[in-house]
Amino acid sequence: MPTPDPSPSSPAGPPARSVVRDPAVTRILGNTRASVLFALTVFVATAVQVLSTPLAAFAEGIEEWPFALSRPAVIALLVLGCAAQAAVLGVADRFPQTAVAVVAAIHLSLALGLAAPTWLTGMYLVIALALFLLATRRSAALAVTWLAITSLTILGGLLALVISLGTSPGVAVLWLSAEAASLVAPSAAATTLGIWWAGRVRRMRAAREEADRARDEHEARVAEAQRQERARIAQELHDVAGQHLAGLITLADAALAIAPGRPEQALQLVEEVRDEGRFAAASLAGALADLRATSPDSAASVPDLRALDGLVAYWRDRGMPVELRQQGALHDLPAVVSTTAYRCVQEALTNAARHAPGAPVDVEVAVAGHALRATVVNGPTAAGDPIPGIGLGWGLPAITERIELLQGTLSTRALDSGGWHLRFDIPLSAAG
């Protein structure tokens, strides 16, 4: 039988590339076709290396054949060993420990049986791949343990083979050192890479879980905001139908009752009916628009700061002198911030119309740093007493509740001039 070559060739060729997914949930090779292609690639890469030495010897015309088996039988045995290793590697993602043990046993059996370990250096590639897959599927400690056991078992078997062939201890140690480098270096690198990859996948899975939790929390907050918005709309509709419409009927009845004897006072009541109807219609239209907008089919119609010019124009058309200033990227705000700010400005303008009819109103909305700031300032009334019965029945508590839902702040104060100052700030980071 031939003695082992003290200068064995090292394995060549990069390991086959595979797609690694979450080791705790998914398989590396997602379907049968991928597994077959992977196994075929590994088989071809390994067989080329394993058969290169014996085929080169045949090409040189060596007459002496030291094996009991014929040349075709030895070649067939080598091909069968490569095929078996590749087939086992194809299911290594499901049975990683078994795969490592089987591919190592196939290599060691052929090395000991043929007494030609240098021919089988290419099989170290398969062993390294099996250890890599094991490291992606199991704990780091278990992967390192299997690396040590596999390496020591193969090197121990090769050392026993070399000694049994009568090789001197010095030559045997030198040869085994070189063989250990050919085996341990790629195996250790593959195991390290597998451990790193598994850790990366775990971090990615944790990030996905955190994102899922954040999404669920966001959806819960949105649902709660929608519930509160619906409650506000219901209250607003109740106020419009109950307070404003009842006021209209009362004022109209009073005007009819006093018209024959006191026509001037009846005309004043008719003017109040007009004001009451105007603001009742505006409130009812806004509430109905909100109610339609909260349905899934028309969520895009929810008014936001992009409709602020239209809101200001509405009040200007009704005699309110409103000045509007806008600063910053108001069109890029989160939807919940923009809609909330719009509703708060809308409520503030309605209150100004109620408590200070005819007074000038100054509205400023700006993005300052990481917050949205809005101020609504009205002067003292310029048209007499406040108009009764045109409030929405909701007022500052609703504005405060909306702002606090987004972790914002709201402040109001009376001015020395007799006007009113309202300001709210919404942090964009918390709202986003």
ChimeraX attribute file (.defattr): number of C-alpha atoms within 10 A of each C-alpha:
attribute: neighborCount
match mode: 1-to-1
recipient: residues
	/A:1	11
	/A:2	11
	/A:3	14
	/A:4	19
	/A:5	14
	/A:6	18
	/A:7	12
	/A:8	17
	/A:9	17
	/A:10	16
	/A:11	19
	/A:12	14
	/A:13	11
	/A:14	8
	/A:15	16
	/A:16	13
	/A:17	10
	/A:18	13
	/A:19	9
	/A:20	19
	/A:21	19
	/A:22	19
	/A:23	21
	/A:24	13
	/A:25	9
	/A:26	13
	/A:27	17
	/A:28	22
	/A:29	21
	/A:30	13
	/A:31	9
	/A:32	11
	/A:33	10
	/A:34	15
	/A:35	20
	/A:36	16
	/A:37	13
	/A:38	19
	/A:39	21
	/A:40	16
	/A:41	15
	/A:42	25
	/A:43	23
	/A:44	15
	/A:45	21
	/A:46	28
	/A:47	20
	/A:48	16
	/A:49	20
	/A:50	24
	/A:51	17
	/A:52	12
	/A:53	15
	/A:54	14
	/A:55	14
	/A:56	11
	/A:57	11
	/A:58	12
	/A:59	9
	/A:60	9
	/A:61	9
	/A:62	9
	/A:63	8
	/A:64	6
	/A:65	12
	/A:66	11
	/A:67	14
	/A:68	10
	/A:69	12
	/A:70	11
	/A:71	15
	/A:72	9
	/A:73	12
	/A:74	15
	/A:75	16
	/A:76	12
	/A:77	15
	/A:78	20
	/A:79	18
	/A:80	15
	/A:81	23
	/A:82	27
	/A:83	19
	/A:84	17
	/A:85	26
	/A:86	29
	/A:87	20
	/A:88	21
	/A:89	28
	/A:90	24
	/A:91	21
	/A:92	25
	/A:93	22
	/A:94	18
	/A:95	15
	/A:96	23
	/A:97	20
	/A:98	16
	/A:99	27
	/A:100	26
	/A:101	17
	/A:102	18
	/A:103	27
	/A:104	22
	/A:105	17
	/A:106	16
	/A:107	24
	/A:108	22
	/A:109	16
	/A:110	17
	/A:111	20
	/A:112	15
	/A:113	12
	/A:114	19
	/A:115	20
	/A:116	18
	/A:117	23
	/A:118	19
	/A:119	22
	/A:120	25
	/A:121	22
	/A:122	26
	/A:123	27
	/A:124	23
	/A:125	25
	/A:126	27
	/A:127	28
	/A:128	25
	/A:129	26
	/A:130	31
	/A:131	32
	/A:132	28
	/A:133	32
	/A:134	32
	/A:135	30
	/A:136	29
	/A:137	30
	/A:138	17
	/A:139	13
	/A:140	19
	/A:141	11
	/A:142	14
	/A:143	25
	/A:144	18
	/A:145	11
	/A:146	19
	/A:147	24
	/A:148	14
	/A:149	13
	/A:150	22
	/A:151	19
	/A:152	14
	/A:153	15
	/A:154	19
	/A:155	19
	/A:156	14
	/A:157	15
	/A:158	24
	/A:159	17
	/A:160	13
	/A:161	21
	/A:162	25
	/A:163	14
	/A:164	10
	/A:165	13
	/A:166	10
	/A:167	16
	/A:168	10
	/A:169	12
	/A:170	9
	/A:171	14
	/A:172	19
	/A:173	16
	/A:174	13
	/A:175	19
	/A:176	20
	/A:177	14
	/A:178	15
	/A:179	21
	/A:180	16
	/A:181	12
	/A:182	19
	/A:183	24
	/A:184	20
	/A:185	13
	/A:186	20
	/A:187	25
	/A:188	19
	/A:189	14
	/A:190	24
	/A:191	26
	/A:192	19
	/A:193	17
	/A:194	24
	/A:195	24
	/A:196	15
	/A:197	21
	/A:198	26
	/A:199	18
	/A:200	14
	/A:201	18
	/A:202	16
	/A:203	13
	/A:204	13
	/A:205	16
	/A:206	12
	/A:207	12
	/A:208	12
	/A:209	12
	/A:210	12
	/A:211	12
	/A:212	12
	/A:213	12
	/A:214	12
	/A:215	12
	/A:216	12
	/A:217	12
	/A:218	13
	/A:219	12
	/A:220	12
	/A:221	14
	/A:222	13
	/A:223	12
	/A:224	13
	/A:225	16
	/A:226	14
	/A:227	13
	/A:228	15
	/A:229	17
	/A:230	16
	/A:231	12
	/A:232	17
	/A:233	20
	/A:234	15
	/A:235	16
	/A:236	21
	/A:237	22
	/A:238	15
	/A:239	21
	/A:240	25
	/A:241	15
	/A:242	11
	/A:243	18
	/A:244	26
	/A:245	18
	/A:246	14
	/A:247	21
	/A:248	21
	/A:249	12
	/A:250	13
	/A:251	21
	/A:252	17
	/A:253	14
	/A:254	15
	/A:255	23
	/A:256	14
	/A:257	13
	/A:258	15
	/A:259	15
	/A:260	10
	/A:261	9
	/A:262	11
	/A:263	14
	/A:264	13
	/A:265	14
	/A:266	21
	/A:267	15
	/A:268	13
	/A:269	22
	/A:270	18
	/A:271	14
	/A:272	21
	/A:273	21
	/A:274	15
	/A:275	17
	/A:276	22
	/A:277	18
	/A:278	14
	/A:279	20
	/A:280	25
	/A:281	15
	/A:282	15
	/A:283	23
	/A:284	20
	/A:285	14
	/A:286	18
	/A:287	20
	/A:288	14
	/A:289	16
	/A:290	20
	/A:291	19
	/A:292	15
	/A:293	16
	/A:294	17
	/A:295	13
	/A:296	8
	/A:297	9
	/A:298	13
	/A:299	13
	/A:300	12
	/A:301	13
	/A:302	19
	/A:303	21
	/A:304	20
	/A:305	22
	/A:306	13
	/A:307	13
	/A:308	19
	/A:309	12
	/A:310	11
	/A:311	16
	/A:312	19
	/A:313	15
	/A:314	14
	/A:315	16
	/A:316	13
	/A:317	9
	/A:318	11
	/A:319	14
	/A:320	20
	/A:321	17
	/A:322	20
	/A:323	14
	/A:324	14
	/A:325	12
	/A:326	15
	/A:327	12
	/A:328	13
	/A:329	10
	/A:330	17
	/A:331	11
	/A:332	8
	/A:333	19
	/A:334	13
	/A:335	17
	/A:336	16
	/A:337	22
	/A:338	21
	/A:339	17
	/A:340	20
	/A:341	26
	/A:342	22
	/A:343	19
	/A:344	22
	/A:345	25
	/A:346	17
	/A:347	20
	/A:348	24
	/A:349	24
	/A:350	21
	/A:351	19
	/A:352	26
	/A:353	25
	/A:354	20
	/A:355	22
	/A:356	26
	/A:357	23
	/A:358	22
	/A:359	22
	/A:360	20
	/A:361	23
	/A:362	17
	/A:363	20
	/A:364	16
	/A:365	24
	/A:366	17
	/A:367	19
	/A:368	15
	/A:369	10
	/A:370	11
	/A:371	18
	/A:372	22
	/A:373	21
	/A:374	23
	/A:375	20
	/A:376	23
	/A:377	24
	/A:378	29
	/A:379	21
	/A:380	20
	/A:381	19
	/A:382	12
	/A:383	11
	/A:384	12
	/A:385	11
	/A:386	16
	/A:387	16
	/A:388	12
	/A:389	21
	/A:390	26
	/A:391	24
	/A:392	23
	/A:393	16
	/A:394	14
	/A:395	14
	/A:396	17
	/A:397	9
	/A:398	17
	/A:399	19
	/A:400	16
	/A:401	15
	/A:402	22
	/A:403	21
	/A:404	14
	/A:405	15
	/A:406	21
	/A:407	15
	/A:408	20
	/A:409	17
	/A:410	19
	/A:411	12
	/A:412	14
	/A:413	11
	/A:414	13
	/A:415	13
	/A:416	9
	/A:417	9
	/A:418	11
	/A:419	19
	/A:420	20
	/A:421	17
	/A:422	18
	/A:423	20
	/A:424	21
	/A:425	23
	/A:426	25
	/A:427	20
	/A:428	19
	/A:429	11
	/A:430	11
	/A:431	16
	/A:432	12
